[in-house]
Each structure stands twice: as C-alpha cells, then as structure tokens.
C-alpha cells in the first residue's frame, strides 16, 4: 500500500516542469555564496562599488538621470523598499530582487534551450541553465553580489523566447526594459531586434521595434533637459569604457590586461580571449546552419554582441566581457549541446561529463568570491 505522501509525490512529480527543480538548486546555491561572501569572509557589500551606487540611485528615483547607470534596477529597488516598508536592509532588498530575476532567467533559458527539441529538451535545459548560472567565476557570484547584471540579461532572454514564439509586440516591450536596465545590453538588444526583423518582416515586428525604443528615448530626452546636454547618456561611457588606456585603438581590454595588469590582468585577459574565441565559434557555427533555422540569427546576434565587447572595451572595463559572455550559454547548447545528445554518446557518459564540468564551474564561483573579499580592493579585475 502506498502512503499518502507517496501518492502525492507521484501525482505532483510528472506535473512540475524541469525548471522548477533547477530553481530549487540555483536559489540555495546563490544563498550559500552570499553567506560565504558576506558572513564567512565579512565582505561589506555597501562599502564601495556598484551595490552602494545602485542603492543611492534608488533613493533619488524621481530623477533617474545617472549618466553611468540606467534607472530600471534602481527604480525596482525603490519599489521593493516602499512595498516592504523599509524593513529590509539594502543588501537583503537587492538580494531578494536579484533572486527573483535570476529565477526568471532560469525559466527563460530552460525554455530557450529546449526550443525545437522533441526529445531530451529537459537535458538541454539543464545544461544551458547550469552553464549560465555557473559561468566561470561570475555565475552565481554576480547574483550574490547583487548588481544589475542579471536585471539586464533576464529581460533580453525573455524577449528572445517571445520572438521565437512570434510575439513581436510583447518581445519589443520586454526588450525595451532591457535597454533601461543596463547599458551593456544595448548592443545585444539592438542586434536581437535586427535578427527578429530579419526573421519576421511584418508590421507587428516593426511596431515591436518602436515599442523597444520608447522607454530609452523618454529617459534620454528628459535627461537632456535635466543635464542640459544632448549626449549625457553616452558621453561618460565613451571616455571611461571605450577610450583606450594604452597605445592600442582596439583590443585594449584583451591585450592591455595581459601586458600591464599583472597576474590578475593575465587571468582576465586569458578569460576574455577564451570567451572571444567561443563567440567566434558560435558565429561560424550559426552562420553555417540552415537558413530556415529560427535560432540562427539570434545566435549570431549574441555572438557578435560578445565579440564587440572583446574588441571595444578598454582594460578598465574588459571584465564586463566575462560577466555578459554568459549569454553564449544559449547558442552553445543550441548548436553543441544538442549535437552531443544526437551523436550517439551514452546518456551516462554525457551526464558524467556535464556534472564534472559543472562542479569545476561551481568551485570557481567560491574562488572568485574569495578574490572579491580578500584581493579585489587592491588589484580589481
């Protein structure tokens, strides 16, 4: 006789989607890394850096005209602070937000990875989510360190899913949220929209492109009156992020880091080079895929976007290539993860290899957290 618990378990298990079980793994991992960083290593999230800056931005949400940070994340912080009556500390408030957002990203990636697969879609989703949330060094550590990275990437991933489902208006609106969440998403959002317009040449897709630009345009115009400067939103970035710190007009972030950055710079440069190479591989593979493959142009958009970061960012900002290079997780699984599944390799060998890689990536999260707490202040990446 089955117990009541067993009956309930057997009734519920088949009905719960795969991403639910992934969330049960991802959220605790983030919390453990946050505990390790903040409690074990005594890292002060609010002492300096972007976490403190975003909190300060949220206090002046009525004037969202910071020339470095887009207002989407800061405004959300202000809303959550109001909704909770200010009972939560700044760090906890921001951690709650990033946990919710990474949950949305997990669902989007899971759905994207299995797109077009009849069999083994669950495994593709598992592999893509694992690669995304455990991306070398910055996967969960940049969720436990609650800045706006995930807040920018999650709506981008959701928009791609909506575009694949032929929902141009909804996708354009969500992509507009990406534009006002993080400037690093601008090239990706633009390229994704171009890919969608090439895939769907309809009035609705054009309307989606218009919707995408509305939030950013409104902020830009209002900020121009506030600052009395037309190009207030990009002028600071041209100097701080793109102006070369060496004699190299391009690739300063890659070459300059390795030549002048010491040991940490060498590590950063090698990681940027590896991600750039991976982006090139994705671009070539996507380019050779059949023209009727709906994923092709979106993969090209992500690959070109990552490659642009490698080429254009200076030594000061090159680490952003590593942070946002995790978007490659989706096309990598599309074109290489599914190939492994279809190659005839045994499920057991694939599972063992995947688990081994993911465990190594997990270890890198805590290694980077240690670096942040013990070394970052003196030799930041």
Secondary structure as UniProt FT lines:
FT   HELIX           4..13
FT   TURN            14..15
FT   HELIX           18..35
FT   HELIX           36..40
FT   TURN            45..46
FT   HELIX           50..59
FT   TURN            60..62
FT   HELIX           72..83
FT   TURN            84..86
FT   HELIX           90..113
FT   TURN            114..116
FT   HELIX           121..133
FT   TURN            136..140
FT   HELIX           141..144
FT   HELIX           149..164
FT   TURN            165..166
FT   HELIX           168..179
FT   TURN            180..181
FT   HELIX           183..185
FT   HELIX           186..199
FT   HELIX           203..227
FT   TURN            230..231
FT   HELIX           232..237
FT   HELIX           238..242
FT   HELIX           252..256
FT   HELIX           257..260
FT   HELIX           262..288
FT   TURN            291..292
FT   TURN            294..295
FT   HELIX           296..312
FT   TURN            315..318
FT   HELIX           319..324
FT   HELIX           325..327
FT   HELIX           328..332
FT   HELIX           333..337
FT   HELIX           338..342
FT   TURN            343..344
FT   HELIX           347..374
FT   TURN            375..378
//
